[in-house]
Amino acid sequence: MPPMATVSHALRFAQRTARMRASTIREMLKVTQQPNVISFGGGLPAPELFPTDAIADATRAVMNEYGPLALQYSVTEGTPEMRRWVAQRLGHRFDMDLSPSNVMILNGSQQGLDLIAKIFIDPGDQIVLESPSYLGAIQAFDAYQARYLTVETDDEGMIPESLEHVLEHADPFPKFVYLGPTFQNPTGRTLSRERRERIVAICEKFELPILEDDPYGELRFEGDDLPSLLSLARKATVIYLGTGSKIVAPGMRVAWVVTKSADVLEKIALAKQAADLQANSLTQYVFHRYATSDQFDEHVRTIVRTYRERRDVMLDALAEHMPASTRFNRPSGGMFLWVSLPGIDTEELLPVCAEQRVFFVPGVFFYPNDDVHDGMRLNFSNAGNEKIRLGIARLAEAVRGFRK
């Protein structure tokens, strides 16, 4: 019997994979694990604040009360207890009526970005973004071959007049507008109440859905809470993403999507069933047990106090060490601030900083059109005060060396 002929078949990946790229931040984290490296690059919460003992106690309590039920398959929408907690907490925060039926639990809010992109975006569709915008959202939308219309921003976030101008001239008309109105990633900016109202009104006028990303809203250092776009909408379809990653622990992967559109939730549920069937049942039960305990609110207050202090330390160090031409903002919450170095390409600066053993994320990665090069995102939540002071001194030394 003659030997079988071997046939070579080239891997024929889907066209959409050409738009996929490795996360710059995730790749950078590999380097920053080296000894003596100070990283302001990742969006990492402070691990020393993770409530490890409380989570262990909550896990034991869940296993004692629910046992096999917590380890069994569950419904796609999430456990009733978890959905009810999200509806009640957001309803209280934003003074609005929400039902558990408005809530779906996710495996991290990044999954929400992917699922929403999956149900809305066809190849070539346009999406409206802030400029700069969250890199993870751009990655999620890139995977579905989106194109981008960018709206101008300033220290108060998205400029309503720019949004209206973009929509008036859009061809084809975009599928939705994506924005992070509160302590935005990457800039830490917060959209004012007046702008929130105007942006919702503009989207209602144009019948444009809004994707509101709010992972940092509970991390407010000063000032009063502002209404969510979801709570301001009367006619607009608003899809709200929230997460437990910043107030408990990111490794639990508990997040939520909230909308009053039953049609949107139904489509997300279908997409989620195809992706993973359901969010992790055990972590939902454990998260809920801890979030309804007497310890939870004090834990959130501890995070806020710690991050406020670290922000202040970073601001003082920037003012002390960086060149006079440096511009930086003072976010009123969250985990990031934005630095501009006029005349310096921060992507070219990064290797110089690596020699000084300090890292950041160059700002160009947050611009959909890769057209602004003098910014950088600094994370202040993950490093302690002394490391922040030392890291900013190293950063300033790298800037001075780069300019020579």
N, C-alpha and C positions, 0 to 999 in steps of 0.2 A: 504494500500500500504506500503510495507516494506521500512524502511529508506535506502537511498543510502549508499553504502559502501564507506568509505573514503580511498583513495589510496594516499600514500606518494611517491612523485617523487623527488628524490635527484636532486639538481641542477647539471647539467652536463655541466660545462664550457668547452670552447675550450682549448685544450692543451696549446695553446700559452699564456694563462693567467697565467700559472705557472711561466713564465719568467718576468711577469710584477711586478714592485715594486714601492712603493710610492717614490716620489721625496724627497730625503733627504733634499734638499735645501728648497723645498716648506713646508715640515713638520717643518723645523727649523724656518721658517718665523713666524709660529704661536707662537712660544716661544718668539721670539725677539720683539713681540709687547708689551711685559711687560714694565712697567716704569723703567727707569734708565738702561735699557739694551742697550749696544752698539753692533751693528751687522756689521761685515765685511763679513757676510755669503752670503746674496743674491746678485744676479747680477742686482741690482736695479739702474736705473738712478736717478739723483737728482730731486725730485719732485718740488722743488722750482724753477727749471729752465723750467718746462713745460710751454709752451706759451699759458696759459689759455685764456687770453683776445684775442689773435690773433686767436685762434681756435674758440672762440665764434663769432668773427667777420666773420671768414671764413664760419662758419655754417649758419649764417644769410644770407650771400651773396649767398651761394649755394641754400638755400631755395628760395630766391628771384629770382634767375636765372633759376634754374632747377625744383623747386617745386616737384610735384609728381614723376617726372622722377628719382630723387635721392632716392626715397623711394620704387621704383618698383624693381621687379626682373631684373637682368641684365645678361650679358653673363658670362660664366664660366671663360673665359680668363682674365676678368677685363675690366674696362672702357677704351675706347680708349685714353682718356686724361692721365690716370695714366700710361698706358703701354708706351705711347710716352715719358712721363717725365722720366721714368726709363731708357729707351733706350738712351735718350739724355744725361742724367747725367752720366751713366756708360760709354757711348761712349766718353764723354769729360774727365772723370777721367782717363780712361785707354787708350785713344787714339786709339779707335777701332770703326769699323763700326757695329752698331747694329740697328736692325729694331724693331718696336713694335711687330712684329710677332714672335720675339725671346723671348718675355716676357709674363709671366703669373703672375697675382696678387694673393696673398695668404692671408689667415687669420693667419698671424704670420709665421715667418720662421720655427717654430717648426712644423707647419703643413706641410711645405715642406719636412722636414726630414721624417715625417710619410708617405707622399704620395710617395716619392722616394723609401722608404723601401718597400712599398706595391707593387710597380710595378717591383722591382728588386729581392726581397729576397724570396726564398722558404725556408722551414724549413731545417736547417743544412747548408745553404750556408755560405760561408766565406766572410767577409768584412775586408779590411785592415784599421787599425786605427793607429794614433799616440799613444804613450804611455808617458804621460797621454793624455786623449782625453776628449771632451765635454760630460758631464754626460747626457745631454738631448738627444744627438745623440745615446748614448749607450741605453738609455731607449727606444727610437723609434725603434732601430734595434732589441732589445731584444723582442719586441712585435711580431716580425715576425720570431722569433726563429733562429736568425743569430748566427754564430760562428765568432771568431775574430782572425786575424793575426795581431800582433802588431809590429810596426816599432820603432826602437830606435830613441831617440831625444836627442838634447843637447840645448845649449842656442840659437842656430840658428834654432831650430825647427827640423823637420823630416830630418834624415840623408839619403841622396840618396843611398849610398852604402848598407845601411840596407834594404831599400825598394827593391832594385834590388835583394838582396840575398833572401828576403822573397818571392818575385815573382818567382824566379828561382826554389824554392823548394816547392811551394804551390801545394797541392793536397787535394781536388779539387781546381781549379783556382778560385780566388775571383771574386765577381760580380763588385765591385768598390773599390776605395780607398777614404776615407773620411778624410779631414783635414781642419783646420782653419789656413791659412798661415799668417794672419795679426792680431797681438795682440790677440793671441789665448786664448780662454777660455779652461783650467783654468790658464795657465801659463803667459799669456801676451807676449809670445815670438812671434817674427816675422821671417818668412822664408826669407833668403837673396835672392837677385835677381838670383845669380848663382845657388842656390839650386832650385829655382822655375823653371828655365830653364831645369835643369837636371831632376827634377822630372817629368815635362811634357814630356821630351824626353824619359824617361824610360817607362812612361805609354803609349806613342805612340808606342814604341818598342813592348810592351806586349799587345797592344790593350786593355788596361784597362781603363774604364771610371773613371773620377775624379769627386767627389762631393766636391765643394769648398764652404765653409761656411764663409761668410764675414759680420758679424753683426757690427763690430767695425771699419771698414776700414776708415770711415770719421773722426774718433776721433784720429787723429795723432797730437802728441805734438811737435815733432821735426823730422828733416830729410825729405827726399823727398818721395813722394808716389812711391810705387813699382807696377809693372804691375800685374794684376790679372792672375791667371792660365788660365782663359778663354781667355784673350787677347794674351797669349803666344802660345796657342794650334794651330797647323796647321792641324793635323789629329786626335788628341785625342778628344773624347767626354767629354766635361767639362760641368757640371751642377752647376751653380752659384746660391747661396742663399744670398739675401740681405734683409734688413729690415729698416723700419722707426722707430722702437721702440727706438733706441738709439739716434736718431737725432730729434725726435719730441716727441712721447709719446707711451709707450708700450700698454696702454689700447686701442689705436685705432686699433691695430692688422692689420696693413698694412705692407705687406712684398712682396717679389717677387722672382721668380725663372726665371733664364735666361739661355738659351742654344741655340746653333745653330742647334741642332738636332730636326727636326720636329717630328721624331718618338717618342722621349722622351716626348716632350711637348704634343703630342696627348695622350699618355698613362697617363700622369699626369692629363690632362683634364678629361679623363674618370674616373680616381680614385677620382678626386675632385668632379665631378658631383655626384658620389655615396656617398661622405662624407657630402657635404654641398651645393651643386649646384653652389655656387659662393661665392666670398668674399663680405664683406659688402659694398653695393653700396654707402651709405651715407658717410661712413668714407673715401672711395676712393675719392669722390668728394671734401670733406672737406680737406683731406690731400693734394690733388693736388692744391686746391686754395691757401692754405698756403705755400706750397713748391714752388710755382711760384710767390710769393709775394716778395716785396723788403726787407721784414724783415727776410726771411728764412736764407740766408747765414750768416748774422750777428748773428743770433741765434745759428747756428752751431759753429761759432767762439767763442761765449760766453761759450758754453758747453766745448769746447776744452781748453779754458783758465782756467776754473774752475777745470776741472779734472786734468790738468797739475799741478796746485797748490796743489791739494789734494794728488796727487801722491808724490810730493816732500815732503809734510808734513809727509806722512806715511814713506817714505824712511828715512827722518831725525830721526823720532821717533824710527824706528827699529834700526838704527845705535846707537842711544843714550841708549836705554833701554834693548835690547835683548842681550842674552849671546854672547860672542865672537865667539862661534862655529856656530852661526846661519848664514845660507846662504840665500840670497834673490837677485832677479834680479831687473833690472831697465827698465821696459817696456817703449817703446817710444810712446805709445798710448793705447787706450782702457780703460778698467775698472778694471783690475785685476793685481796683482803681485803674485809671487809664493815664498813661504818660505819653507826652509828645516831645520829641527831640528834633526841632526844626533843623533841616539840612542833613540829617543822619538817616541812612537806610538801616533800620533796626534789624533786618534780616542779615545784613552784612556785619552788623555789630555783634550778633550772637556768638560767632566763633571767638571773638575777642573776650566776651564775657565767660565763655567756657574755660578759657585759660585762667580766668580769675575765679573759677569754680562757683559761678552764679548763673542762674538760668531764668528766662522769662519767655513769653510767647510774642514773637514779632506781630505787630498789628496787621500787616498785610494779609494774613491768613483769614481775617475776619471780614474782609471786603470781598463781596462776590465777584467784583471785576478786577481784583488784585491791583488796584490803582492808587493806593495810599501807602506810603512806605516809612513814615517817620513816627509811627505809634508803637506802643507796647502795652500788653496787659500784664499787670502785676497782681498776684494772689497774696492776700495777707492773712488768710485763715489758717494755713497749715504750719507756718513756722512760728516758733516762740519769739519773744521780744528781742533777746540778744541776737538770735540768728537774723532777725529782720534788720537790726542795726548794722550787723556785720555785712549782710548781703547787699544792702543799699550802698554801703561804703565801697564794696567790691564793684558794684555796678557803676558807681561814679568814677572809680579809677579806670574801669574799662572804657568809659565814654571819653575821659581825658586822653587815654592812650590812643583811642581810635581817631580822635580829632588831630592828633599830631601827625 
